[in-house]
Amino acid sequence: MSWLEWMPTIGVTLLVVYLPGLALAFAMGATRFTLFATAPAISVAVIAVSAIGLAELGITWGAAPVAAIAVIVSAAVYLLRRGWRRPVRPEPSPRGRSHTPWLALGVGAGTVLIAIQLVTVFGFPDAISQTFDAPFHLNGLRYIADTGSASSFDLTSLVLPEGRSSFYPAAWHGVASLVASLVAAPIAAVANGVNMVVAGIVWVSGSVLLSRVIVPGSRVAPVAAGVLAAAFPAFPVLVLDYGVLYPYFLGLALLPVALALTISVARLGGRVEFGRGLQIPALGLVVVACALAQPSVALSWAALTVPIAVGWFVLYLRRGPRPVHAVLLGIGLLGSIGALTGAWILAGRIGLSAPWGPHAGPLRGIYEVVAHAPTGRPAAVLASVLVVIGLLTLVIRREKLWLVVAWAIPGILYFVASVVASLPIRTLVSGVFYNDAPRLASLIVIVSVPVAVVGVVAVCSFVRRIVWSRVVVRAPRGPLVPIVAGVVGTALLVVGTQGAAVRYEVWEASKKYGFDGWVAILSEDEFELIERLPDEVGESAVIAGSPWTGTSLAYAIADRQVVSPHFNRSSDPNKVIINTRLNEALDDPEVCPAVRELGVEYVLDFGRSAGDVGHDRGFDGLEEYPGLVGLASSGVVELVDREGPAKLYRITAC
């Protein structure tokens, strides 16, 4: 697939990501840049909640019912708001209109930088992430198309025994499945298109909005935020390299909008422009979107909200409220923190079974946090220096100290996950994130961007006050001067931040896409054989094979059912029999009934070796699937097709 052929997928993704949210945000009184920046998060909330509701009502998932829900809800909200007795238009931000070019420059710069990074990572538009969770996510999109449900309560039926399911946050899958239903493109191209839009536009515009709220009235802040959104290797590129963590990636991309609304509601910064009384409902929608993308992101929002709430409470006390009111609010604040702590501990129990342990000593752990150099990667030097300047500026000026604390929270979580050996302590603190350092490195970036923006604004203020006034006293003045200065400053920031750290992470991530890297689960020969399956395998037939060797992707790529759609071993008795004893079908009386029960007619043999997810070269992909070993000589199958070493067999014994 060429990049030009990919453009319709990007266009449809933009429509899916923006239209529902634009309608509802407009109905709620959002204006100008707020409307643009908050629309994607509200769209995700509408899509994810609609998926659950439509499944409960037995309505088939698709663009038409989602569009109908968005129109009905938006119209109802608009009419209710218009019918309010004292409708008040949102107050514009200070000199808001004059900031439009700077907002556009910031978003444009960040979008272009991230687009360049991801084009380099993907290599080609329909490249498949050769990582552990990619088959689940891609097969999940095919499963949604087959079942007509994108509900977070139905998606795990893909991998669980028939009739069983559990909650899995499916917001990313809901968005991507709508795009897939509207374009004629490979599923991998759809996934990459959604990720490109989320990283390049949704994340960047959210970061610009957050920085605009934290540093209101500044023309430098939105431009710096856009560039800095592409300056840290840990996000967004790392989560499209490691995992692969598509749901967590979407949740983190929405988190800046949730934080911007939180700060606005607390009146600790600039205002996010919504209609009277509708900021809190808008915040609720965004938090729901984060939760249905990945619950750990919603808990992260709650944790980062604690210093914001404390900062608000301190300011409230300074205004001299009635003692009773102060006591009641204090009790409410402490109760909320206690509830969050309980939820954090309860949810963190998932970390007990996580395989990741510490990887660094204390000094190394501190360095990785401050230098934004996760798990031994190169330091993001200039971006990290700007973060330090921002933190020092806030501390010295004694303003927005809640932002300093908010930045420290994910840093502490990362330090514990990276350094502390005690599993109970790690689970208590970072279990919500599976004690997984790369996830927490990405979370740090969400707060580092606005802190670094504070640093950029401080540096620019210093340059204007000291250098400009003393060294360039006779410099020409005029309307073009700030524009030229802004363009030059942006260019310097771009050059300074797109250094070794970003280049290394882009290179590292690019190895996970395509067929050339040693980590490849699916080789080019195997991919070509899978592409021929629709002409060789009937629509109702099911294919066996070791998922570790890439056979599971036959479902996503060729639309043919597979016994093992993900790497996790199934507990379904018939699948266990096939995976462990298929090669004994001529002698074992239980094998053929299991084969017939599941409709298994073919086997894909992609060898034994599988690389990925930290396994050494030559990892045995058939170790957990002994029933698929030696099929060619077992008399159970016959060869149908082959491409290089990749083979397709038909089961003849049953």
C-alpha positions in Angstrom: 0.0 0.0 0.0 1.4 3.4 -1.0 1.3 6.5 1.2 -1.0 8.2 -1.3 -3.4 5.2 -1.1 -3.4 5.6 2.7 -4.7 9.2 2.6 -8.4 8.2 2.5 -7.9 6.2 5.6 -6.4 9.3 7.3 -9.3 11.4 6.1 -11.9 9.0 7.4 -10.1 8.7 10.7 -10.2 12.4 11.1 -14.0 12.4 10.5 -14.5 9.6 13.0 -12.3 11.1 15.6 -13.7 14.7 15.3 -17.3 14.8 14.1 -19.1 13.3 17.1 -17.1 15.4 19.5 -17.4 18.6 17.5 -21.2 18.3 17.5 -21.4 17.6 21.3 -18.7 20.1 22.3 -20.3 22.8 20.2 -23.7 22.0 21.8 -22.0 22.4 25.2 -20.7 25.9 24.2 -17.1 25.2 23.4 -15.5 27.8 21.1 -12.5 28.2 18.9 -9.4 26.3 20.0 -11.2 24.6 22.9 -13.7 23.1 20.4 -10.9 21.7 18.3 -8.8 20.4 21.1 -11.5 18.8 23.2 -13.6 17.3 20.3 -11.5 14.1 20.0 -11.7 13.2 23.7 -15.5 13.8 23.6 -15.8 11.7 20.4 -14.0 8.8 22.1 -16.4 9.0 25.1 -19.4 9.0 22.7 -18.0 6.1 20.7 -17.0 3.9 23.7 -20.2 4.5 25.6 -22.3 3.9 22.5 -20.5 0.6 21.9 -21.6 -0.6 25.3 -25.1 0.7 25.0 -25.7 -0.7 21.5 -24.5 -4.1 22.5 -26.8 -4.2 25.4 -29.7 -3.2 23.1 -28.7 -5.8 20.5 -28.1 -3.2 17.8 -25.3 -4.0 15.3 -22.2 -1.8 15.7 -21.5 0.7 12.9 -21.1 4.3 11.9 -24.9 4.9 11.4 -26.1 4.2 14.9 -23.1 6.1 16.4 -23.9 9.1 14.2 -27.5 9.0 15.3 -26.6 8.9 18.9 -24.2 11.8 18.5 -26.8 13.9 16.7 -29.6 13.1 19.2 -27.4 13.8 22.3 -25.9 17.0 20.8 -29.3 18.3 19.8 -30.7 17.6 23.3 -27.8 19.3 25.0 -28.0 22.3 22.7 -31.7 22.8 23.2 -31.3 22.4 27.0 -28.5 25.0 27.1 -30.5 27.4 24.9 -33.5 27.0 27.1 -31.6 27.9 30.2 -33.0 31.1 31.8 -29.8 33.0 31.7 -27.7 31.8 28.8 -24.3 33.3 28.9 -21.8 33.1 26.1 -18.4 31.8 27.2 -15.9 34.5 28.0 -13.1 34.7 25.4 -9.5 34.1 26.6 -7.4 37.3 26.9 -6.4 38.4 23.5 -7.7 35.0 22.3 -8.1 35.9 18.6 -4.5 37.3 18.3 -3.2 33.9 19.5 -4.7 31.9 16.6 -1.6 32.0 14.4 0.6 30.9 17.3 -1.9 28.1 18.2 -1.8 27.0 14.5 2.0 27.1 14.4 2.3 25.0 17.6 -0.2 22.3 16.5 1.2 22.4 12.9 4.8 22.0 14.1 4.0 19.1 16.4 1.9 17.4 13.9 4.6 17.5 11.2 7.3 16.3 13.5 5.3 13.4 14.8 4.1 12.5 11.3 7.8 12.4 10.1 8.7 10.2 13.1 5.8 7.7 12.6 6.3 7.5 8.8 9.8 6.5 9.6 8.7 4.0 12.2 6.0 2.4 10.1 8.1 2.2 6.9 4.9 1.6 4.9 1.3 2.3 5.8 0.1 -1.2 6.3 3.1 -2.4 8.3 2.2 -4.7 11.2 3.6 -4.2 14.7 5.6 -7.3 15.4 4.9 -7.3 19.1 3.1 -9.4 21.7 -0.3 -7.7 21.8 -0.6 -6.6 18.1 -2.4 -9.8 17.1 -5.0 -9.2 19.8 -5.6 -5.6 18.7 -5.7 -6.3 15.0 -7.7 -9.5 15.4 -10.0 -7.6 17.7 -10.9 -5.2 14.9 -11.8 -8.2 12.7 -13.8 -9.8 15.5 -15.8 -6.6 16.0 -16.7 -6.6 12.3 -17.8 -10.3 12.5 -19.8 -10.0 15.8 -21.3 -6.5 15.3 -20.2 -5.5 18.9 -17.5 -3.2 20.0 -18.5 -3.3 23.6 -15.8 -3.3 26.3 -17.7 -6.2 27.8 -17.6 -8.4 24.6 -14.1 -8.0 23.1 -12.4 -10.6 25.3 -14.7 -13.2 23.8 -12.1 -13.3 21.0 -9.7 -15.2 23.3 -11.9 -16.7 26.0 -13.8 -20.0 25.8 -17.2 -19.7 24.0 -19.8 -18.0 26.1 -17.3 -16.2 28.4 -16.2 -12.6 28.4 -14.8 -10.0 30.8 -14.3 -6.3 30.8 -11.5 -4.9 28.5 -11.2 -1.2 27.7 -12.1 -1.1 24.0 -12.3 2.6 23.2 -9.4 2.3 20.8 -10.9 -0.7 19.1 -14.3 1.1 18.8 -12.7 4.1 17.0 -10.6 1.9 14.8 -13.4 -0.5 13.9 -15.6 2.5 12.8 -12.8 3.6 10.5 -12.3 0.0 9.2 -16.0 -0.2 8.4 -15.9 2.9 6.2 -12.7 2.4 4.2 -11.4 -0.4 2.0 -8.0 -0.7 3.6 -6.1 -3.5 5.4 -6.7 -3.6 9.1 -3.0 -2.8 9.8 -3.3 0.3 7.7 -6.4 1.3 9.7 -4.6 0.8 13.0 -1.6 2.9 11.8 -3.9 5.6 10.5 -5.8 5.9 13.8 -2.5 6.0 15.7 -1.1 8.6 13.3 -4.1 10.9 13.9 -4.1 10.3 17.7 -0.4 11.0 18.0 0.0 13.7 15.5 -3.1 15.8 16.1 -5.1 14.7 19.2 -2.0 14.5 21.5 -0.4 17.6 20.1 -3.6 19.8 20.3 -4.3 18.5 23.9 -0.8 19.4 25.0 -1.2 22.9 23.4 -4.5 23.3 25.3 -3.0 22.2 28.6 0.0 24.5 28.2 -2.3 27.4 27.3 -4.2 26.8 30.5 -1.1 26.6 32.6 0.6 29.6 31.0 -2.4 31.7 29.9 -1.9 34.7 27.7 1.5 33.6 26.4 2.1 33.4 22.6 5.2 31.4 23.2 3.5 28.6 25.2 1.4 27.1 22.4 4.2 27.0 19.9 6.6 25.5 22.5 4.0 22.9 23.5 3.5 21.7 20.0 7.2 21.2 19.4 7.8 19.7 22.8 5.0 17.2 22.3 7.3 15.6 19.7 10.5 16.0 21.8 10.3 13.1 24.3 11.1 9.6 23.2 8.9 8.0 25.8 5.7 9.3 24.2 4.1 8.9 21.8 6.7 6.7 19.9 7.6 4.4 22.8 4.1 3.0 23.3 3.8 2.3 19.6 7.0 0.4 19.9 6.6 -1.5 23.2 3.7 -3.8 23.9 2.2 -2.8 21.7 0.0 -0.5 24.0 -2.7 0.9 21.7 -5.3 1.4 24.4 -2.9 3.0 26.9 -1.5 5.1 24.0 -5.0 6.5 23.3 -5.7 7.2 27.0 -2.5 9.1 27.5 -3.1 11.1 24.4 -6.4 12.3 25.9 -5.0 12.9 29.4 -3.8 16.5 28.7 -7.4 17.6 27.9 -8.6 16.1 31.2 -5.9 17.9 33.1 -6.6 21.2 31.3 -10.3 21.0 32.2 -9.4 20.1 35.8 -7.1 23.1 36.2 -9.8 25.3 34.6 -12.5 24.0 36.9 -10.2 24.7 39.9 -9.5 28.2 38.5 -5.7 27.7 38.9 -4.9 28.8 35.3 -6.5 29.9 32.1 -10.1 29.1 31.2 -11.3 26.2 28.9 -14.2 27.8 27.1 -17.4 25.9 27.6 -20.9 27.1 28.4 -22.0 28.1 31.9 -21.9 25.1 34.2 -20.8 22.7 31.5 -17.0 22.5 32.2 -17.6 19.8 34.8 -19.8 17.7 32.5 -17.2 18.1 29.8 -14.5 17.0 32.2 -16.6 14.0 33.1 -16.9 13.0 29.5 -13.2 13.2 29.0 -12.4 11.1 32.1 -14.9 8.5 30.9 -13.0 8.5 27.6 -9.7 8.0 29.4 -11.2 5.2 31.5 -12.7 3.3 28.6 -9.4 3.7 26.7 -7.3 2.3 29.7 -8.5 2.5 33.3 -5.0 3.1 34.6 -5.1 6.5 32.7 -8.2 7.5 34.6 -6.5 6.6 37.9 -3.5 8.6 36.7 -5.7 11.6 36.1 -7.1 11.1 39.7 -3.6 11.0 41.1 -2.5 14.1 39.2 -5.7 15.8 40.3 -4.7 15.5 44.0 -2.1 18.3 44.0 -4.5 20.4 41.9 -7.3 19.9 44.4 -4.9 20.7 47.3 -3.8 23.8 45.5 -7.3 24.9 45.0 -8.1 24.2 48.7 -5.2 26.3 49.8 -6.3 29.3 47.7 -9.8 28.8 49.1 -8.6 29.0 52.7 -6.7 32.2 51.9 -10.0 33.8 51.0 -11.2 33.4 54.5 -14.2 31.1 54.2 -16.5 30.2 57.0 -14.9 27.6 59.3 -17.8 25.1 58.8 -17.4 25.3 55.0 -13.7 24.9 55.2 -14.0 21.8 57.5 -16.6 20.2 55.3 -14.5 20.7 52.2 -11.4 19.5 53.9 -13.2 16.3 55.0 -14.5 15.9 51.4 -11.0 16.3 50.0 -9.5 13.8 52.5 -12.3 11.4 51.8 -11.7 11.6 48.0 -8.0 11.0 48.5 -8.8 8.0 50.7 -11.2 6.6 48.1 -8.5 7.0 45.4 -6.0 5.3 47.6 -8.3 2.3 48.1 -9.0 2.1 44.4 -5.3 2.4 43.6 -4.4 -0.5 46.0 -7.3 -2.7 44.7 -6.6 -2.1 41.1 -2.8 -2.5 41.7 -3.2 -6.1 42.6 -2.8 -7.0 38.9 0.8 -6.1 39.4 1.3 -9.3 41.5 1.4 -11.4 38.4 3.4 -9.0 36.3 6.7 -10.4 35.0 8.7 -7.2 35.1 11.2 -6.5 37.8 13.6 -3.6 38.6 16.3 -2.8 36.1 18.3 0.0 37.7 20.0 1.2 40.9 18.8 4.3 42.8 21.1 6.8 41.1 20.3 5.4 37.7 16.6 5.5 38.4 16.8 9.2 39.3 18.8 9.9 36.2 16.3 8.2 34.0 13.5 10.3 35.4 15.2 13.6 35.2 16.9 13.0 31.8 13.8 11.3 30.3 16.0 8.3 29.4 13.8 5.3 30.2 15.3 1.9 30.5 18.7 2.9 29.3 17.8 5.0 26.3 19.7 8.2 25.4 18.7 11.3 27.3 16.4 13.9 25.8 18.9 16.6 26.7 17.4 19.9 25.7 13.8 18.9 26.6 15.0 17.7 30.0 17.0 20.9 30.7 13.8 22.9 29.9 11.9 20.7 32.3 14.4 21.5 35.1 14.3 25.2 34.2 10.5 25.0 34.4 10.5 23.3 37.8 13.1 25.8 39.2 11.1 28.7 37.8 7.9 27.5 39.6 9.7 26.9 42.9 11.6 30.2 42.9 8.5 32.2 42.0 6.4 30.1 44.4 3.7 29.8 41.9 1.8 26.7 40.6 3.7 24.5 43.1 0.9 21.9 42.5 2.4 21.5 39.0 5.8 20.6 40.6 4.1 18.0 42.8 2.1 16.7 39.8 5.3 16.2 37.8 6.9 14.4 40.7 4.1 11.8 41.0 4.8 9.8 37.8 8.5 10.2 38.5 8.2 8.5 41.8 6.1 5.7 40.3 8.7 5.2 37.6 11.5 5.2 40.2 9.7 2.5 42.3 9.0 0.3 39.3 12.6 0.7 38.1 14.6 0.4 41.3 12.6 -1.2 44.2 13.0 -5.0 44.4 10.3 -5.7 47.0 7.2 -7.0 45.1 4.7 -5.9 47.7 6.0 -2.3 47.7 6.2 -2.3 43.9 2.7 -3.6 43.6 1.4 -1.1 46.2 2.9 1.8 44.3 3.0 0.9 40.7 0.9 -2.2 40.4 -1.8 -0.3 38.5 0.8 -0.1 35.7 1.8 -3.8 36.0 5.0 -2.6 37.6 6.1 -1.7 34.1 8.7 1.0 33.8 8.1 1.9 30.1 4.4 2.7 30.8 5.3 5.0 33.5 8.0 6.7 31.4 5.3 7.6 29.0 3.1 9.0 31.8 6.0 11.3 32.9 5.9 13.0 29.5 2.3 14.1 29.9 3.3 16.5 32.7 6.9 17.1 31.4 5.6 18.9 28.3 3.8 21.7 30.2 6.6 22.0 32.7 9.1 22.3 29.9 6.8 25.0 28.3 7.1 27.0 31.5 10.9 26.6 31.1 10.7 27.9 27.5 8.6 30.9 28.5 11.1 31.7 31.3 14.0 31.5 28.9 12.2 33.7 26.4 11.4 36.2 29.1 15.0 36.3 30.1 16.2 36.8 26.5 13.7 39.6 26.0 14.6 41.3 29.3 18.3 40.9 29.3 19.6 40.2 25.8 17.0 42.0 23.6 17.0 45.2 25.8 20.8 45.4 26.3 22.3 43.8 23.3 19.8 44.5 20.5 18.8 47.9 21.6 18.7 49.3 18.1 16.9 46.3 16.5 14.1 47.4 14.2 10.6 47.3 15.6 7.5 46.4 13.7 4.8 43.9 13.2 7.1 41.4 11.6 9.6 41.3 14.4 7.6 38.9 16.7 6.7 36.7 13.8 10.3 36.4 12.7 11.4 35.9 16.3 8.7 33.2 16.7 9.7 31.3 13.6 13.4 31.5 14.4 12.8 30.4 18.0 10.6 27.5 16.8 13.2 26.4 14.4 15.9 26.4 17.1 13.6 24.5 19.4 12.9 21.9 16.7 16.6 21.4 15.9 17.5 21.2 19.6 14.8 18.6 20.6 14.9 16.3 17.6 18.3 14.9 18.7 19.8 11.5 19.5 17.0 10.5 22.0 14.2 10.9 19.5 16.2 9.4 16.6 17.2 6.4 18.7 13.6 5.7 19.7 12.3 6.1 16.1 15.0 3.7 15.0 14.2 1.2 17.8 10.5 1.4 17.1 11.0 0.9 13.3 12.6 -2.5 14.0 9.2 -3.6 15.3 7.4 -3.0 12.0 8.0 -4.7 8.7 9.7 -8.1 8.1 13.4 -7.3 8.3 14.1 -7.1 12.0 15.1 -10.2 14.0 12.1 -9.6 16.2 9.7 -10.3 13.4 6.9 -12.7 14.3 5.7 -12.7 10.7 8.1 -13.0 7.9 7.5 -11.8 4.3 7.0 -15.3 3.1 4.5 -16.0 5.8 2.7 -12.8 5.0 2.4 -13.6 1.3 1.1 -17.1 2.1 -1.5 -15.6 4.4 -2.6 -13.2 1.7 -3.4 -16.2 -0.5 -5.6 -17.9 2.1 -8.9 -16.4 0.9 -8.5 -18.3 -2.4 -7.5 -21.5 -0.7 -9.4 -21.8 2.5 -13.2 -21.6 2.8 -14.9 -18.9 4.8 -16.2 -21.3 7.4 -12.9 -23.1 7.9 -10.8 -22.7 11.0 -7.0 -22.7 10.9 -4.7 -24.2 13.6 -1.1 -23.0 14.1 1.3 -21.6 16.7 0.5 -17.9 17.3 4.1 -17.4 18.4 5.1 -17.9 14.8 2.6 -15.4 13.3 -0.2 -17.7 12.3 -2.7 -15.8 14.5 -2.6 -12.9 12.1 -4.3 -14.9 9.4 -7.6 -13.7 11.0 -6.8 -10.0 10.8 -5.1 -10.2 7.4 -7.1 -12.8 5.5 -10.4 -12.9 7.4 -10.0 -16.6 8.2 -10.8 -17.9 11.7 -7.9 -19.3 13.7 -7.8 -21.6 16.7 -5.3 -19.3 18.6 -6.0 -15.6 17.9 -3.5 -14.4 20.5 -0.4 -15.7 22.3 -2.1 -16.5 25.5 -3.0 -20.2 25.8 -6.6 -21.1 25.6 -8.3 -23.2 28.3 -11.0 -24.4 25.9 -10.8 -28.2 26.0 -11.1 -28.7 22.3 -8.4 -26.1 21.6 -6.1 -27.7 24.1 -6.5 -31.1 22.4 -5.7 -29.7 19.0 -2.7 -27.7 20.2 -1.2 -30.5 22.2 -2.3 -33.7 20.3 -3.3 -32.9 16.7 -0.3 -34.9 15.4 -1.7 -38.0 17.1 -5.1 -37.8 15.3 -4.6 -41.2 13.7 -4.2 -42.9 17.1 -6.0 -40.6 19.6 -9.8 -41.0 19.5 -10.3 -37.6 21.1 -8.6 -35.5 18.4 -11.0 -35.8 15.5 -14.1 -35.0 17.5 -12.3 -31.8 18.7 -11.3 -30.9 15.2 -14.9 -31.4 13.9 -16.4 -29.5 16.8 -14.3 -26.4 16.1 -14.4 -26.8 12.3 -10.6 -26.9 12.0 -9.7 -27.9 8.5 -6.2 -26.4 8.0 -2.9 -25.9 9.7 -0.4 -23.1 9.1 3.2 -24.2 9.7 5.6 -21.3 10.1 8.4 -23.2 11.7 9.5 -23.1 15.3 11.5 -19.9 15.8 9.8 -16.8 17.1 11.4 -13.5 18.2 9.7 -10.8 20.2 8.6 -9.5 23.6 12.1 -9.9 25.0 12.6 -13.5 24.0 16.1 -14.5 22.8 16.7 -15.3 19.2 15.5 -18.8 18.4 12.7 -18.9 20.9 10.8 -22.1 20.3 7.3 -21.1 19.1 6.1 -24.7 19.3 7.1 -25.4 22.8 3.6 -24.8 24.1 2.0 -26.4 21.0 3.5 -30.0 20.8 0.5 -31.2 18.8 1.7 -29.1 15.9 5.2 -30.6 15.8 6.2 -33.0 13.0 2.8 -32.7 11.1 4.4 -33.3 7.7 5.5 -36.8 8.7 2.6 -37.7 10.9 0.2 -38.7 8.2 -2.4 -36.4 9.6 -2.1 -33.6 7.0 -1.3 -32.9 3.3 0.5 -29.9 1.8 -1.8 -27.4 0.0 0.5 -24.4 -0.5 3.9 -23.0 0.5 5.9 -19.8 0.3 9.5 -20.5 1.1 9.6 -22.3 4.5 6.0 -21.3 5.3 3.4 -24.0 4.6 -0.3 -24.5 4.5 -1.6 -28.0 5.3 -5.1 -29.5 5.0 -6.1 -32.0 7.8 -6.9 -35.3 6.2 -7.0 -37.6 9.2 -10.5 -36.4 10.2 
